[in-house]
Structures are given as C-alpha cells and as structure tokens.
Amino acid sequence: MDSIPILTLKRLPRYLEELYRFKKAGLKMVSATKIAIFTDVHMTQVRKDLSYTGVVGIPKVGHKIDELIQAIEQCLNWNDISSCFLVGVGHLGRALMGYQELSKKGLRIIAAFDNKAELSGMYFQGIPVYSMDKLANLLSRLHVHIGILTVPAEAAQSVADIMVAKGVIAIWNFTPVKLTLPEEIIIENIDMSSSLAVLSRRVAERLHVNKGK
Amino acid sequence: MDSIPILTLKRLPRYLEELYRFKKAGLKMVSATKIAIFTDVHMTQVRKDLSYTGVVGIPKVGHKIDELIQAIEQCLNWNDISSCFLVGVGHLGRALMGYQELSKKGLRIIAAFDNKAELSGMYFQGIPVYSMDKLANLLSRLHVHIGILTVPAEAAQSVADIMVAKGVIAIWNFTPVKLTLPEEIIIENIDMSSSLAVLSRRVAERLHVNKGK
C-alpha cells in the first residue's frame, strides 16, 4: 500500500462530504473542477489528490461519483472497521463512545477502561467499561492496534506507554500532552484546549478593543 | 489588550496543565526550566511565552505557581465565562453540551438549536434546545458573541452566515467545511474527520506492510 501525503489525507474527507452531497442531489458524474469549487481547494491540487485514489476520470466529463466515493473510502480505510480501546471514561470519553460517526469512519470502540472502581462493569452506549488493570492483558489478547486516549493530562504518558508496550501502533490523543513514544508509533492529536484557548483570547482581544473605541 | 501570538496561545494550556499538577503536588515555586522539561518545549520559548502573561519571575528561583496560574488563566480569558450558542444537536453537539471542561475554560453553552422538530423543547445537561427559526432572533436579543457549529456539513455555511449576520464574532467549527466568512470573524476548526482519516490510513499502511513481509 503506497503512502499518501498527510495533506492529501486531510483533504480527502472534505471531498467525500461534497461527493455524498452530489450523490444525494441525484448527480452521477462530477469533474475535479466542480469538487475544487465546492471545497475551496485549487483544481490542480484536487486532481493530484484524486490521482492517489487510483480512479481515472474521463476527459471533459469527469469521474463517476459512486466510483470516486468508494475509492476514497477505501483509501481512508473506512470500509474496514478497526477495533480500538478507549482509555479514560470521563465526559470526553463518554462523548466519543456515543459518537456514531466514528464507526461510519472505520473505528469501532470495543471496550473502555477507567481507574474509577464505580465505573467498571458499567456500559455506555453498549460499550463495556473495565478497570485499568485489565488494559494490558486485554490489549495483548485481542490484538487491538488503536488506542483512544481521553485520560487526564497527568495519566496520559503512562497509559500511552502501556498501550505501546502491548502492541498498539496508533494513538488518537485527546489530551493536551505531547506524548513521547517510539518514532514508529502513529499519533494524531486533537487538542480542544489549545483551540479553545485561541478562540477565547481572540474574542477577549476583539471585545476589549471595541470597548476602547 | 495586546495580541498574543497564536503559537503561544496554543502552548499556554499545556503549561497550565503542568502548573495545576505542580500545585496539586504541593509546590509553591516553579522555574521556566522545569516547565520546559515537563512540557517538552524549549526553555527559551517557555520564557518568551511566559513574558506575555506579565508575570515577572525571581532570578534563580522562578515563578510563584499560584500567580502564574492566575496570570495564564487571565490571558486565556478563562475567568470570564463567555456565553455561547451551539447549533446542531446531533451526537457531537450533545457530547459538547455534556463536556464540563468547557465551562472551566471560559465557555458556557446557554442554548442549543436544531432543525429537528422533536428536539425543540428538550433539555440536554440542563441546556434548552430551540428550533432553528429562533436562532437569529435570540442571537440579536442576547448579544451572544460565540457560536459552536456541530451541524452536518451541508448546513455549515448557511448556519455560519446567520450567526455572523446576527453579531457572532467567533465560530468554533466542528464540521469538515472550510467556512467562507468576513475576514474579521474568528474561526477555530476542530476537524475530527481529517484527524481520523490520517490515523486510519496510516494504520492500514502499517499493517499492510507488515503482512507483506
């Protein structure tokens, strides 16, 4: 499987969203130009990105929408649901356990872990919660490759270390911590704190300036 | 209020997390060097970032932890809870409505909106849900400045347009859509789809390579 550039991977879901809309609207064919206009990405870039999917368009006509959707979903590995574990059943963890978009996009949380004794044995959205001391053993036994990290900052590194030691190759990190892990481990960070920090500060700056006027 | 560089704003919450931990551990003072080690940011950068908070450290001793926490929280506008509206009460929207970290970090969702008739009049986590046709009117009346966007992609731009027309100056955008809005509008994007796309693909590439061996 060829490696696809990271920026292409980040744009493919945007194309998909538009393709789903075109399909819903009853269209059968689409040109790269049209995708470019609707996603606000340059046409040359769209063409280049689409070339990674292996789908060949018809000159002056474009691509079959169904074929393109299937090819992009395949590229993103969305057809092949990967099982994963989630560690940290707080507010954010529970939110993700209930977020059904994940399974549509190839990720299925099959178990969750938390060190709060009162949570173990419970189910959220049909997903069982186990105590933390079961994590290492279950990771080894079930050959789970992906871990979602929604623990408090102070636990992030140590939990990530356990995951990696037991065969996890990719971590979706929702903590603000910059994890230190072997180079080959795939880490994707979603840092809501940083994003909110930027937003709050910019709003404060703007409102303050206006008051000063 | 002086403008703080965006990368500094993104690092400040990480420093805060560590400062909360130091405080919890009973420490009173902390040096920039120590913050640098724990956050994996270069010491020169930490010093520069902290200078924006206006707190002056004592040479060879460092900063009072309490003072630094307060100064950073102030910088991030976390003391001053800003009211905001959320539009799109699907899985992600509900998750955010239940995510209590937000109010700790200066953002309080006071109302939510959705075009599904069966949702209006309901409450999630104590937050009322109104029908979409009330959005414009309530935005004007309550002078809300921040909007959280958790609608499906196809509705993102039109809802954002309504928000901006009615006085919203900042949008926290959880849709994969690149919004086209007046330049002065503050937009922060959290694109979980892109992040998951990168993760899934990288995992597929890795597992495929290993199978090939």
Interface residues (C-beta under 8 A of the other chain):
Chain A: M1 S3 I4 I6 L9 K10 R11 L12 P13 R14 E17 E18 R21 T39 D40 C75 L76 N77 W78 D80 S82 H91 L92 R94 A95 L96 G98 Y99 Q100 E101 L102 K105 G106 L107 H145 I146 A153 E154 I169 A170 W172 P176 V177 K178 T180 I186 E188 N189 I190 D191 M192 S193 S194 S195 L196 A197 V198 L199 S200 R201 R202 V203 A204 E205 R206 L207 H208 V209
Chain B: M1 S3 I4 I6 L9 K10 R11 L12 P13 R14 E17 E18 R21 T39 D40 C75 L76 N77 W78 D80 S82 H91 L92 R94 A95 L96 G98 Y99 Q100 E101 L102 K105 G106 L107 H145 I146 A153 E154 I169 A170 W172 P176 V177 K178 T180 E184 I186 E188 N189 I190 D191 M192 S193 S194 S195 L196 A197 V198 L199 S200 R201 R202 V203 A204 E205 R206 L207 H208 V209
